[in-house]
């Protein structure tokens, strides 16, 4: 399945450790927080379907997935890699209450990226993933797609203008895939099958838990 790319507007920065060259540090993804519009994604751009990355979505991935860090999602500009069980990793991943935090130590050939981050020319991060577990919630005219678990492919810094220019087609492909999944869920609801009914009840229970 093709990976999805989403942007976070959390600012990327540099972090120094002893005599080592600086690390690039940023949040590749932020978890949904009620009342903060920047922590959810309007998939179709019309407010009808909202996507949220939920706390816990990366727990399995940071333990098990082989993850790279690229500049601008370009595999020719690799900054680091994290392999489970490897003795040495140049990419560190962790999760806190805000989201997925990464620290990457680029090779000497990528001093240009470090300088661009230091000057503020690069100010964003993003991640590439495939949803593994999703929960759908229907609330009157609003549908909510909660991403509960992902397979994580890549995370790293991006130059914001370039991101907008180069990933619009990817975003459209992603929206098309989500729309097909959305229509399938809606069809199940209309058919009124027992499975669909159970799913609807479960979604309502989750919605009650969230709103309370």
N, C-alpha and C positions, 0 to 999 in steps of 0.2 A: 504494500500500500504506500502511496506517495506521502511523504512527510508534509506536515503543515508548518508554516512559518508565521509567528506572531511577534509583534513588537511590544516591549515595555518602555515606558517613558521615564523609568528610574535612571538617574544619571550615572554613567560609568565613570570610574576614577582610577587613580594609581595608588598603590600601597607599597611602601618600602619595608623590607625585612632584613635587618642587619646590613651586611655588605652586598647582598644580592641585588641584582637589577630589579626595578619595580615590577610588581604584579599589576595586571589589569583586573579590577574588581567591579562587579556589578550584579544587579538582579536580572536574571534571564527571564523570570516570570514572577508576577505578584499574585497572591491569592485574593479571592473575592472578599471584600469587606463591605458590609452593609453601610450605605450612605456615601460610599466613595465611587463615583461614576467611572473613574479611571481604572478600576479593578475589574471591570466587566467589558465585554466586547459585543457591539451591535453587529451581528453577523450580516444581515441584509441591508443595514443602513437605514431602516425605516421604523425601528423600535418594536418590531413584531417578534423578534427572536433574540434573546440575550444569552451570551455564553459566559460562563464563569469557571475559572480554574479553582478548584476547591483545595483546602488544606489537606495534605496527605497524598496529593496526586503524584508527587515525585518520590515518595518514600521507597518504593520498590526499585525505581529507576536508578537512584543514586547508590543503591547497594549492588545492582546487578548489571546495568547497561554499560556498554562500551561507548563512551561519549567523546566527541571531538569539540574543539573550539576553533572556529574560523573567523576571519575578519570579513564582514559583509557577506557571510554565508558562502564564501568562495573557497572550495577545497584546495585551491592552489595557494591560498594564504592561510595555512594552518598555524595556529598559535599554541595549541597544546592538546593533550589527550588524557583521558582518565580511563584506565582499564582495571576492572575489578581483579584483585589479587596480584597486580603488578607491584614490583618493589619500588619503582620510581614512576611517579605521575607528574605531568606538568600542568594538569588541570585539577583543581579541587572543587568539589561540589558539596553544598550543605543546604539545609532547610532551616529557616527560622519562622517566626510568626508572620513575617512579611511575605516571604516567598522563597524562590530558588536562588541561592547566592552562589556565584562562581568566582574563583580566583585563578587566573591563568598566567603562567610565566612564559612569555613569547621567546623564541630563539633570537640570537643576535641579529639575524637578517631581518627582523621585524621591528627594528628601532623606529622606523617611520610611523608605525601604529602607536607605539608608546608616546612619541612626540606629539602626534595628533590628539591623543587623549589628554596629554598634559596641557595642550593649548586650548582644549575645549572644542576642537573641530569635530571630534567624535563624542557624542553625548548620549547615545542610546544603546540598548542591548536587545537581543531577541533570542528565541529558541526555536528549534525544529523538533517536531514530535508527531507521534501517531496516537490518537486517543485509543485507549484499551478498555476503559469502562466509563460509561456515560449514563447519567440519570436525566430523564425528561420530566419537567414540571409544567403543568398547564394552569395558568392563573388568569381567568377571564379572557381578555384579548391578548395576553402576553404569554409567550412560551419561553421557558428557561432551560438551557442545555448546560448541565453541570458536568464538567470533566472531573472524574473521580480518580482516574489513573491513566498514565501515559507511558509510552515507550519513548525515551528521550534519545535523540540522535545527535543534536549539536546545540551549543549555546555560546554566545560571544558578543563582542561589540559590533555595532553598525554605525555608519554615518547616516544620520537621519534623512537628509534629502535623497540620498541614493536609495535608501530603503523604500521610500514612497515611490520612487520611479521604477525600481526593478522588481518589486514584489506585487504590484497591483494585479498582474495576471494570476499569480499564485493565490492571492486572496480571493479572486473570483472563482478559481477552481475549488478552493476550500468551501466557499459559500454554496457552490453548486452541490458539492457532496453533502453538506449539512442539510440543504434543502431536500434532497432525495431522502435522507434519513428522517427528516421532519415529516415529510408527506407520508412515509411508511408508518410512523407512529400515529399520525392523525387518522390514517385509514384503519388501523387496528382499533382505535377508539370508536370510530363510527360503526365498525362491524359488531361491536358489543360482545366479543367473545369473552369467555371466562378469564383467559389469560390477560386480555386487554383490561378487563374490569379489575383484576387483582393489581395490575400495574398502575392503573389509575388511582386506586385506593392507596397504594404505597407511595405514589408521588404526592397525593394530598397529605398523607401523614408527614412526609418529609417537609412539605411546605409549611405545615403547622409548626413543626419543630424549628424551622428557620425563622418564621415570623414571630414566634414566641421568644 
